Amino acid sequence: MRAFVFRLTPACLAISSAFGGLSVAEAEEEKTLTLSPVVVTATRQAQNSFDLPVAIDVVSEKDIKDGQLQMQLSESLIRVPGITAQNRTQQSQDPQISSRGFGSRSSFGVRGVRVYVDGIPLTMPDGQGQPGVIDLSAIKSIEVMRGPFSSLYGNSSGGVIQMFTADAPATPTIGATTMFGSYDTKRNILEAAGQLESLEYSLNVSNFESDGYRTNSSSNKQMATAKFRFKLNEDTRVTTLINWFDQEAQDPLGLNRARAFASATRDKVVPAALFANTSVKRDHTQVGFNIEHALNENNKISFIPYVGTRRNAQILTTTATATTLGATNARLSEIEREFYGADLRWDNFGNLGSLPYQITLGLTYGKSTDDRRDTNVLASGAPANVQNRLEQNISSNFDQYIQGKLSITPTIDLHAGARHTKVKLEVQDDFTTGAGSNGNNSGSAEYQKTTPVIGLIWKATETLNLYANFGKGFETPTFIEAAFDNVTGGVASRPNLALKAAESRNFELGAKAFITDNIRANLTLFKVDTDNEIVTRQTVSGRSSYQNAGQTKRTGVEASVDANLDNNFTVFASYTLLNAKFEDPFVTVINAAGATGIVNSGNRIPGTYKSQVYGEVAWRYPALGFFSALEARHNSEVYVNDINIDKAPSYTIYNIRAGLEQNLTNWRFKEFIRLENITDKDYIGSVRVNDGNSLFFEPAAGRNYLLGLSAQYKF
């Protein structure tokens, strides 16, 4: 089974072509709605998502690009149930992405969720992910998996996000896109792709610049993506993927309640951000290969090596609540990273007696080395002769995994697997003497765990599948979380290598159904019990310390409906209910002065929304190449700290996008407009969890617009 599709009638397609809209073939492709897409992430093999015992969704190229800036994953992932993807209205930090509450504590990067592009990891061995490496204008789809089977990807508990770059068309094609919008936002994209005998190529370069919604939030970013695929022979092909970016961005920090909820100051910053000129400069280069060789019709091997470098120089305030300019208001935190790794996998297909099976065996190794330096910065912007940190952080992992499927009967499939993960964190301290040093803090920590998972799917009818699964999860501290044992005694505090890894038990029940040939519905119930949950202990002036908080519990419901209706209407809706709570009481720090408080059993995990709703009604008029959609999004209130003494209120916003497409011989043109937050609602787009200076709130932009024009030529 079973890809149900709905297509326009030939008469409608002919009218579209006659009036200069989409051609018959292009309109056919554009309007085909595949309600059970093929996915790769769940089993590492291309399989129909409807027949898998996994909560997995696909964001299509249309939903990534139509009426979108294509700069951050939060633009696309808000439609996926179980995922929280918050737009921080600034580019200095990656968007806040969490899955079933895993990753909600993150202030820098993405953690608790593993991120990949074309099978190449964007998550380091310690679990810290950097999705901003990828230019979304080069992406054709995003697969988002939640639940127990995520543990088969290693050091993560919440889920897996995998992006897939576009394949080269058979006909050489060049294209250009320009966008401009509110806050002097500009974005330009150039693309070229095609095939030359046994070589497929795709090239993409882009630039972005914006003043930003808030004061001190301007940014610019240049990106390049190159993909080459060589077919060496009938059995072997090699894909090369190169990603590069260079970025500068100001950081507006968070606001306290008084500033965030006042119309006159919600788009401003605290004085300390201006005193320090809080900002970041970073660049990243990564090269990966995917070498695939078919031994025979039943056996295939894949080898995915990768290597890269990253530099990050961030200016952080040392006086977040300052109201007057001091001699030293900032510090410069620098990282120079080299990383590499590989995945070697064997896939086997066959029959066990009369029962079809597939099995995958693999080995994964990764290593990342960060040279870290931290120095004070004078009010003039010049470096002060005060060093806070000079060390090398080395993280590595070596994993082995097995995953398989056995079709027990024509209607029952058994899926199972296990992964053994070994992660090592090592600190080599080079700041052992001199002013500010607190001795040699070199050390290491090692974490090991085997995480099994098992799932069963029953194909009850041709249009209804029921499934259940169970698995164990494992999440180690990242080096960001192990950096400081406290943040009240100065930057040169000791690393916190005593942190334990969080371990979870995941239960999931689900149903997938076709209500009609053109309406699909998914429902998932889940429960996650976690021991040694890693939580923020205190955040002061850009420095955070973490601790283990005993047991937590996450229970919830995920639901979605996807429908293709008459008269070219489509409807999509998703709903998430999440109860993420602390089960065990613990002591935490509640302000920059070091005062403590009790986190009670039953308190909500901060940064998690109890309910999230996304809805979209879209309509197309193929004869004129017209497309449009109304989007609605609702988020419930969210607590900002473990002690649950402050929170951001709930909100509902509406967005509109619309555009036109034309085809003229070899040319294809597209124009679009997007209006965001059309009711001009004041709301908090994201929160900074457990900020010791109470700068919890990051206000979202009011009503704003984006215009885009693109042209494509096929030779």
N, C-alpha and C positions, 0 to 999 in steps of 0.2 A: 504494500500500500504505500504511496497513496498521496500523490500531490494533486490536490483539487485546485483547478484554475478556472477563472472566469475571463472571457475575452469579449471585446467589442465585436459587433456583427460586421461582416464585410462591407455592408452598405455604409455604416458609420465611418469605417476606415477610408473608403473611397471619397466620401465627402470631405474628410480631414485633409486628404492629399490634394483634392481639387482646390481648396481654399488656402493652400500654402501652409497648412499646419504640419503635423507629423506625417511622414510617408506611411504607406500601408504597413511596411515591415517594422518601422520604428514605433508606430503607434501600437502595433501588436505586442512588441516587446515591452513598451512602456506601461501598457495597461494590463498586462498579464499579472495576476495576483497569485503568487504561490503561497498557499496557506500553511504548508508544512515544509519549510525550507530544509535543504540538506545542510548539515553541520559537520565540522571536523573535530572541534575541541573536545567533545564528550568522550569519544573513543579513539581519537587520533586517526580515525578513518572516516571517509565521507559516508554519512548515513542520514536517513530521513529523521528529522527531529521528532516527528510524531511517534516514532516507534522506539524511543529511548526512555529509560526510567530516570530521567534527569530534567531538572528545571533549567531550560536553556532557551534563550531568545536571540534573534538575529535582527540587527539594525541594518537596513538596506542602504545602498548607495543613495537612493532618492531621499531617505530620511536624514542622511548625513549631510547632504549638499543642498537640497532645495531650500532656498531662502535662509541659508545658514552662513555664518562667518567662517566656519570650518577651522576654528582656532583651538577649541578645547572640547574634551570629551563630554563635558556637562551639557553641551548643546544637544547631543544625540542620546545620551544615556538616561535622560529624565523620563523617557517613555518606557523603560524596562522595569517591570515589577521587582521589588526586592532591592533595588539599587537606589541609593541616595547620591545624586550628583549635583553639587551646589556650585553655582557660578559666583566666584568671589569678586567679580567686577574689577579685577586687576590681574596682571600677568606675571607678577613677581613670584607667585606660588602656583603650583599645579592645582586644579580644581579639587575640592573635597569629594572623594569618591569612597563610598562604603557599601558593603553588601551584607544585608541582614544585620547591620550594626557593626560588622568587623571593618575597622579602618576609620571609625568615626572620631577617634582621638587624634588623628594625624594633623599636625600643623605644617609639616614639610613633606612634599611628595605623597605617594600613595602606599599604604601598607595594609596588611590583612587581606589583600586581593592581589593576585599575580597578573601581570600584564605582559602580553606577547604581541609581536607582529610577524606574520608568516612563520610561526613556530620559533622565532628568535626571541629570547627573553629580554624584556625591558625592566625586569625586576632583578636586583642584585642578590647575591647569595644570602645576605642578612634579611631580605624581605622588603627592602625599600624599592618602590617602583617609580619610574619617571616617564609617564605617558606623553609628556610634552615633547619628547624626542621626535614624534611622528607628525608629519603634515597631513591633516585629515583630508586635504584636497586630493591626496594620492590613494585614499582608502576606498575600497568598493563595498566592504561589509564589516560589521563588528559582531562577534559572537560573545554572548555574556552567559556564563554558567554559574549557577549558585548551588550550594548544598554539598552533600558528602563526597561526590566524585571529584570535587575540587582538590581534595587532599592527594590525588594521584599526580598532581603537579608540584607537590613538595611543600615547602615552608609557607603555607597559607591556610587560612581557615574559612574565609568568607566566600571566595569565588575566583573565577578566572575570566579575564577580559582579553580576547584575542582579536586583533585587527588584521585584515587581509588587504594587501595592496591590489590595485586593479591589474588585470592581465592586458597584454598588448593586443590591439585589434589586428585583424588580418590586413586591413588597409592602412597604410601610413596616415597618421592624423596629427595635426598641430592645433593648438588652441590657446586662447588667452582669456582671462577673467579679470575684471576690475570691480572693486566694491568700495563704497564710501558711505559714511553714516555719522551718527551723533558723536560728539566729543572729538571731532576732527579725525575720525577713524578712517583709515585707508588700507586696502589690501589688494595686492596684484599677484596673479598666478600665471605662469607660462608652462605649457605642457607639450610634449611630443612623444609619440608612441607608434609602434609598427612592428613589422616582421621582415627580416632579410634572410631568406633561405632557412637555415637552422637556428637563427638568432632572433629572439624576441626582446624588444627594448621598450622601456617606459622611463621618461625623464620628466622631472617636475621641479620647478624653482618658484619661490614665492617670497614676498616681503609683506610685513605688517607694521603699522604704526598707529598710535592713538594717544590722545591726551588723557584719556580715562575719565570716568564719571567723577571720581573724587580728586581732591587736591593731592599732589604728590603721587600720581598713579599713571604717569605717562610711560610708554613702552614702545620698543621696536624689536622686530624679530625677522631674521632672514633664514630661510630653510631651503634645503635641496634634498631630493630623493631620486635615486637611480636604481632601476631594476633591470637585470639582464638574465635571460633564460637561454641556455644552450642545450640543444638536443644532440648529445654526442653520438648516440645510436638509438636503435629501437627500444633498448632496455635501460638507457641511462640518460638522465638530464641533470643539469646543474643550474641552480638559480642563485644569483648574486644580488644582495640588497644593500645599498649604501644610503645612510641617513646622516645628515649634517644640519646643525643650526647654530646661530650666533644671536645672542639676545642681550638687551639692556632693559631693565624695568625698575621703576620706582615702587616702593612698598608703602602704602598709606597706613599700614597697621590697622588695628581695630579701634573701636570707640567705646567709651563708657556709656552707660544708659542715658545720661543727660544729653550728651551730644548726639547719640545715634537716633534718638526719638524726637529731636527738635528739627523742624523743617529748615531752619537757618544754618544748622551745623552738620546735618547728616552727610553732606557731601564734602566735608572738611576733614582735617586730621588733627590729632593732638599735637601741641607745639614741639614735642620731642622728635616727631618724625621729620620736621623741617630743620630742627637744630642738627640732627644727625645726617640728614639727607638719606634716610633709609632706602636702600636700593640693592639691586643685584646685577652682576654681569656674569654671563655663563656662555659656554660653548660646548658642543658635544659632537663627536664623530664616531660612527659605528659602522662596521662592515660585517655582514653575515652571509653564510652560504648554506644552501640546502641541496645536498647531493643525494639523488634517489636512483636506486638501481634495482630492477626487477630480476631476481635470480631465475624465476620461472613464474607460471601463472598463479602459484600458491604462496610464493615467498618474495618479500621485498625488504631491502635494507635502506635506511636513511641515516645520513650523517649531517649534523647541523652545527658547524663551528662558528664562532663569532669573536670579534675583538673590537675594543673601542677605547676612547679617552674622553674625559669630561673635566672641565675647569669651572669652578664656581667661586665667585668673590662677592660676598654679601656684607653690606654695612648694616649693622644692627644698633639700635639705641641702647645705651647703658643707663639712661635716666628716663624711663617711659612716662613718668608723671611730672617731669620738669616743666616749669613755666617760664624759666629764664635761661639764657644761654650760659653754659659753664665752659670751663677750660677743656674738658674732655666729655663729650656727649655720645660717643659712638665707639664701636669696635669693628674691626674688619676680620671676618671669618672667611678663610680661603681653603679650598679643597682642590687638589689635583689628583684625578683618579685615572688609573689604568685598570681595565678589566678584560677578561676573556673567559671562554668556556666552550662546551660542546655537548651535544646530545647524540648518542648512537642508539638506533632503534632497529629491531627486527620485527616484521609483521608476517604472520602466517595465517592462511585461510585453508579450510578443508572440511572434512566430515569425520566425526567420531562415530563410526558405525553409520547410521542413517541420520545422525544429528549434525547439522551445520555448526561450525564454530569459527571463531577468529581469536587470535592471541597475539599480544604485543609484549616484547621484552626490551628493556632499555637501560642505559647507563647515562647519567648526567653529571658533569663536573663544571664548577664555576669558581672564579676567583676575582676578587676586587681589592685593589690596594689604593688607599686614600692617603696622600700626604696632606696633613692638616696644620694650619697655622692660624693663630688668633692674636691680634695686636690691637691696642687702643688707637683711636684716631682723634687728633686735636680738632678744636672748633674750626680751624682754618681748612680742615680736610686733609692735612698732612699726617702721615703716620707718627704716632708718639713712640718714644723709645721705651715702651712698656709691652712686654710680651706676656701673653696669658697662656698660650698653648702651642706646642710644637711636637707633633707625634705622627705616627703612621698607624692607620687602622686597616687591618687585613681581615677580610671575611672570605670564607671558602665553603663550598658544599660538595659532597660526593653522594649521589643518590643512585639507588637501583629500584626499578619498578617493573611490575607485571600487571597486565590488564587483559581481560578476555570476555568473550560472549559465547554462550552455548544456547542454541535453540532447542529447548527441551521438548516442546511440541510445536505444531504450526502456530499456536496462539500464545505461547509462553516463552520468553527469553530470559535467561539468567545472565546478569553482568556482575563481574567481581574483579577485584584487583588489590594490590598492596604496594606500598612504597616505603623503602627504608631511607631515611634522611639523616645525614650527618652534617652539621653546620659548626664551623669554628670561627670565633671572633678573637682577634689578637690585637693588643695595643702595644706598640713599641714607643715608649716615651723618650723624646729627645730633649725635653725641657726639665732637666734634673737638678740644675744649679742656677744660682743667680736670683735677682730680685723677683719675687712673685712665685718662684718655684716651691712646690711642696714635696720635693723628693721624686724618686723614681716610681712612677705609677704603671710601669709595664705589667702586663698580665694577659691572661687568655681565659676563655670559657668555651666549653664544647657541649653541644646538644645533639642527642640522638633519639630517634623515634621511628617505629614502624607503624604506618597508618593503613589499616585494612578498610575496604569498602565492599559492600555487596548490595545488589539491587535486582528487582524482579519486575517485569512488565507483563501484564495480561491484556492481550488484544481481545477484549470482551466481544466487540462487534467490529464491523468494518469502519465504524465511525466513532468508536469509544475505546480508549486505552486507559487502564488503571495501573499504577505502579507504586512501589514502596522501596525504600532503600535505607541503609544505615552505614555510617562510617565514622572514623576517628580523624580528628584534625590536629595540627601541630603548628604553632607560631612562635618563633624565637624573637627575642628583642632585636631591633635594628641598632646600628651604631649611633643613630640619633638618640635612641632611647637609653643606650648604655653609656652615653657621653659623660654624664654628671651624676654623682651620688647625691648632690644637693646644689641648689642655685642661689643660696643665701650667703654662702661663704666666699664668694668671688668666683671668677671664671676658672681659676686654676684648681677647682675641686677635683676629686678623684673620679675615674670612670667607675660606672656601676656594673661591674661584671658579675655581681651576685644575683642579678635578675634571673628569674626562672622562665622557661618557655611555657606559654599557655597551651593547654591540651583540652580538646573538646570532643564531645560525643554528639553526632548529628543524626537526627531522625527526620524522615521525609515521606509524606504520602501525597500522591498527585493523581489528577485525571486530565486527560486531553481528549477533546471531543470536537467533531464536526456537527454543529447543530443543523446546518444545511451544507450543500456543496460549497457555498461561498461565505460561510460564517464558522470561524474556529474559536473555541474557548479553552482556556487553560486554568486549572485550579491547583494550588499547592499548599499543603499544610506542613509546617516544620517546627522542630524543637531542637535547640542547641544548648547543651550544658557544658560550661567551660570552667576548668580549674586554673588557678594562678593567672587570672585575667591581668594583662598588663595595662595599667592606667597611668595617666599623668598625675604626678604628685604635686608639682608646682611649676608654673611658668612665670618667669620674671625677665623682662627686657630681652626677649628673644632666646632665652635659655630655659630648657625644661629638664626636670628630673622625673623619673618614673618609678613605679613600685608594682609589686604583685598584690592583687586585691581579693584573693580567695575565689569564691565561686560566683559565677553569673549565669543567668538563664535568659535565653531568647526564644520566644514562641511567636508564631505569626501565620499570616495567610497572604498568599500572592494570587492574584487573579488577573486575567486579561481576556479581551474579546477583540477579534479582528474580523471585519466584515466588508465585503464588496457588494454594494447594493445597486439597485436599478438606477438608471439615468446618470451613471458615472459618479455616484457618490461612494465614498469609502468612510468607514468609521473605525476608530481604534480607541480602546480605553484600557487602562491598567489601574490596579488598586493594590496597595500594600498596607497591611496591618502588622505592626511590630511592637511587641512588648519586650523590651530589653532592660533587664533589671539586675541590680546587685543582690545576691542571695546572702552574702556574709557582710556584717558591718566591719568597717576599718577606719583608721585615722588618716586624714589628709590635711595638707596645708591649704589655707583658704585666702591668704593674701601675701603681699610682698614682704611684710614684716615678720612672717613666719608663724603667725597664729594658726592653730590647728582646730579641726572640728571633726565630728563623727559623721561618717557616711552610713546611714541606716540601711538595714536590710529592706528591700523593696524600692529603694531609690532608683530612678531611671538612669541608664547609662547616658551621659551627656552627648549631644551631637546626634542622637537618634530620634527620628520622628515617629510618633505612634501611628500616624496614618499619612499616606501620600496617594494622591489621585492625579492621573494624567488622562486627558481626553482630547480627541482630535476628530473633526469632521472635515473631510476634503472633498472638493468637487472639481472636475475637469470638463472642459468643452473642447474635444479634440479638433473640431472643424476649424477653430481659431488658434489651436495650440495653447489654450488658456488653462492655468491651474491655480488653485486657491485652497486655503485651509484656515480654519479657526482652531486654535489650541487653547486649552484651559489646564491650569495646574493648581493644585491645592496641597499645602503642607500644614500639618498640625503644629502646635507649639513645640518648642524644643528647649530642653534645659541646657545651660551653658557650663555647669560644673557638677562634680560628683555629689556635692552636698545639697544640690537642688534648691538653692536659695534665689536663683535668678533664671529667667528664661526669655526667649524671643517668642513673640506671639505668632499665632497661625496666620496664614495669608492665602489668598486666591488671586491669581493673575490670569490675564488673557492676552494672547498674541495672535496676530494675523500675518499670513504670508500669501503672496499672489504673484503671478508672472505670466509671461508669454514665451512661446517657442515658435521659431519659423525655420523652414527648410527651403533653401534656394540652390538648386543643383547640388554642388559639393559643399555648400556652406550650411551651417546650422547656427542659429542665433538664439540667445535666451536673455530675457530681462526679468528682474524680480524686484519686489519691495517687501520688506519685513517691518512690521510695527510691533515692538515689544512693550508689554505692560501698558496696553492701550487705555486703561482706566487711570493711569498715572498714580498707582498705589504706592505708598511708602511702606516698605517691608524690609526685613533683615534677610539678606541672601545667604549668609553663612555665619557661623560662630566660631570663635577661637576658644577651644575647650580649656577650662581651668586656668585662665589667664590670671596671674597673681596680682596684676594691676587693674583688674576689672575691665580691661579693654576687650570685652567679649564679642562685640557686635561689628559685623561688616555689612553696612547698608547696601542694598541693591539699587540699581539705577531706576529712575522714573521712566516715563514714556520716552522711548528712543526709536530710531529708525535705522534701517540698513538698505541701501540700493545696490544692485549688482547687474553687470552687463557681461556677457560672454559670447565668444565667437569661436567656432571650430570648423576646420577645413579638412576634408578627406580627399586624398590624392587619387 
